[in-house]
Amino acid sequence: MSQPRIGAVIRAVGVSLLATALCVGQLGTATADDLPAPIPVERPSFEEMLAAFDGGALTGRWFVEVDGNPQVKGGSAAAAKKAQDKAVAAAKAAGATVTVNRSYSSLWNGVTVKADLASAKKLASTAGVKGVYPVVTVTRPALDAAVPNIDTARGMTGADVANNELGFTGKGIKVGIIDSGIDYNHPDLGGSGINDQTADFPGERVAYGWDFVGDDYDAGGTDPAVTTPRPDAYPDDCMGHGSHVAGIVGADGEVTGVAPEVTFGAYRVFGCGENASSDTDVILQAMERAHADGMDVINMSLGASFETWPTYPTAVVADRLVDAGVVVVVSQGNEGTAGTFSSGAPAVAKKVISVGSVDNLEYMANYVTSAAGTEFPFMGATGAPDPTGGETLTLVAADPVLACEPVPDAAGPGLALLISRGTCSFHEKTLNAQNAGYEAALIYNNTSGVINMTVEGDTEITIPAVSLLQTDGAALAAEIVAGGGSTMIEFSAEPKRFPNPTGGYQSDFSSYGLAADLTLNPDVSAPGGSIYSTYPLEKGGHTTMGGTSMSAPHVAGAAALLLEARGDLAPLEVRKLLTNTADPFTWGLLGDDGYLEPVHRQGGGLIDIPQALTTATSVSPQKISLGEGEAGPVTTTITVSNSSAEAVTYQLGVANGIATGGATDAISFYAAYADVEFTANSVTVPAGGTATVQVRIGEDFGEDGIIYGGWVTLTSDADQLVIPFAGLSGDYQALTALEFAATAFVDGEDLFPAEPFHTYSMVGNDVPYVALYLAYPVSNLYIDVYKAKADGTKGAKVHSNFINYAETLELGRLGDIATIAWDGTYQGNNGKNGKVRRVDNGSYVLELRVLKALGDPSNPAHWETMALDPVTIAYGDGADTGTGNGPKPKK
């Protein structure tokens, strides 16, 4: 039997740890004298991080993978069912309480179950079980609020040329959208224009699909009325996200998508709620159904953030879809401000096309006109009312400018307050303006780019709050000074088009790689920041959204055009062509200085659809993942294939991207460049033939943990092709993964650090919580249980053959603090003994052990261990002592 795995009950507390620093990096062959000095980074305290605790985790649901192949790998449904039944029966015989929820056999062999942690441990140690993974919640991706024009985005990728000049529209290609459904009544998507769920489906454009969840579904809820899926045959979209995505792929009407004649499959995994979430169990069902319906391309503008190991079930199934001939396109994720290793599953799958986001060149926005007649575009804020068009106010500056402390009262009615971004939350700034009697808050950026602002908080915001560009805020501040302390502003009644100052640069929300196993991702980038597309008819028919959710369907549409043009292309060939022909682009933080965006954020670059359709050359490998530098330089054979009737000569070269280093959640940037050597300076490829050349890539930075990379370039008289490459300098296992951990306790709805020997009754939420933060992914995490000595240090094991409480394999880095609740139980070493016992009253020390990512379990240097402060257990009435050896509740 293969090594069992079990996901610990881990939940993230929603606290951002993120900050970014620009460093004067002089590593290896780097020259970066003109990079700015570091920006100071101050991480929140442990107490501040815990302050956002809002209740217990969503627990008790697990993927259970069993021995044997799924059907797509040559297995049979009957054999899979037999293996599943046998494993579940064995676990039950060992005392596990397990309820099977769903069975899978097409793309993955296993079941999802409802089980408590003790039963999940028994499952993990049961013969025939390959692994146990937690079912995780997948939130609807956060969206940008700007309003641009999709035509601009089509021009950025050449989709307009592909449609209008080359004549490719995606006709005959089936594209599955796994999302919130599609409004198949929408005329741009083939509908009649009549809002009727039972009409127009199946139709000529939206011809396939299924609703897996129902209108009210929210996997993150607590009421069974919303957590219970209610499937039906009509995948109509009442939320909007899926319709927007579908429009980018293939709308044909007021909006024109990338491939306006594709046939859609709509697979609905989200309910109607704006903040409703789905889960990976439901998503796995949708993936199987899309395959059964014969989709050629599947778009997944969703994912589980920070789930960066490619062994997670949705990533495994995505790769098996590719093996079965399906092009799978996945958004890289919207956690860019969280730093590196911030993508998720299934984007980290080995064979999918993962897509980062580039900002659109233009956007439409409402604006204010100042007394000087200058127009300043603004963006509204989530959680605040919109300004009234035509309203005139007097604008004054905040004192202090940050408005993080109470500001002086407004001197009279009709005043608006100009505030700078920084130091405290947008909600706090706006609330201070509101409390002081101002009628609007205008917050301008303290760096380049548009702010996607929310002012939601415990206290309702009742005044308009809008965000401005950094330069526009400075100009308004200058007008206020010139006007003796104020200037008049008027809010526009209608939006107009403005140049996007970050157009063509990586969107600030676009997630960084690498994957936990150091595979380079994303693969490519596409427009995703500020895209105008279709929306449900009942919500207005069209709107603007932004996110990697919007960049992925650009690539899904491009894949459809390639399949139409070259019907014999395999999925990996589609990915290779889109990557080879992509165009690396400039780093937006210093846009005028010529640096290129980190390769582990843009991949090959911005897709170039016409070149992908017309090039006669392809290059292998599609990308080069160098791994860690400790092993030395990596030599790779590059194979160039030429399908044209003439020989072609390519000059070999390298372009370098900016490197990142420092803390994963507070990254620094370096001009740190790889050492690259070729066996020849050029390669000539005969007509209809292939040629090879070798490239040797390494680094000698003298520092661990720098993520560096760039592009091998092949340049001819006619075109340029690229192979992106990336690696991590030095020793991956030398990096500190377990940044901190401590015991904590719940008081009401808040979580607080616990003093040594804090007493827990083990009733309800009154149990010890282990709060931890992982700065890097890990291959294993264990919580072991020891008796506490009088001085609070670790004593003897709780039992000579029993030690572990929780264990998990392949856990990604954490975006926020996570908590693991200890229920007083412990199990056999390494899960080999199926028995689970409970401690007696007394004091204990919980010790965390993590095996660093890709570490050698037999190497002590690859482990990190941290013993926590002692806890005291004193079971109270109503405590669940189960069948272990702890005391029974008092009667």
Buried (B, 14 or more C-beta within 10 A) or exposed (E): EEEBBBBBBBBBBEBBBBBBBBBBBBBBBBEBEEBEEBEEBEBBEBEEBBBBBEEBBBBBBBBBBBBBBBBBEEBEBEBBBEBBBBBBEBBBEBBBEBEBBBBBBBBBBBBBBBBBBBBBBBBBBBEBBBBBBBBBBBBBBBBBBBBBBBBBBBBBBBBBBBBEEBEBBBBEBBBBBBBBBBBBBBBBBBBEEEBEBEBBBBBEBBBBBBBBBBBBBBBBBEEEEBBEBBBBEBBBBBBBBBBBBBBBBBBBBBBBBBBBBBBBBBBBBBBBBEEBBBBBBBBBBBBBBBBEBEBBBBBBBBBBBBBBBBBBBBBBBBBBBBBBEBBBBBBBBBBBBBBBBBBBBBBBBBBBBBBBBBBBBBBBBBBBBBBEEBBBBBBBBBBBEEBEEEBEBBBBBBEEBBBBEEBEEBEEEEBBBBBBBEEEBBBBBBBBBBEBBBBBBBBBBEEBBBBBBBBBBEEEBEBBBBBBBBEBBBBBBEBBEEBEEBBBBBBBEEBEBBEBBBBBBBBBBBBBBBBBBBBBBBBBBBBBBBBBBBBBBEBEBBBBBBBBBBBBBBBBBBBBBBBBBEEEBEBBBBBBBBBBBBBBBBBBBBBEEEBBBBBBBBBBBBBBBBBBBBBBBBBBBBBBBBBBBEEEBBEBEBBBBBEBEEEBEBEBBBBBBBBBBBBBBBBBBBBBBBEBEBBEEBBBBEEEEEBEBEBBBBBBBEBBBBBBBBBBBBBBEEBBBBBBBBBBBBBBBEBEBBBBBBBBBBEEEEBBBBEBEBBBBBBEBBBBBBBBBBBBBBBBBBBBBBBBEEEBEBBEBBBEEBBBBBBBBBBBBBBBBBBBBBBBBBBBBBBEBBBBBBBBEBBBBBBBBBBBBBBEEEEEEBBBEBBBBBBBBEBBEEBBBBEBEBBEBEE
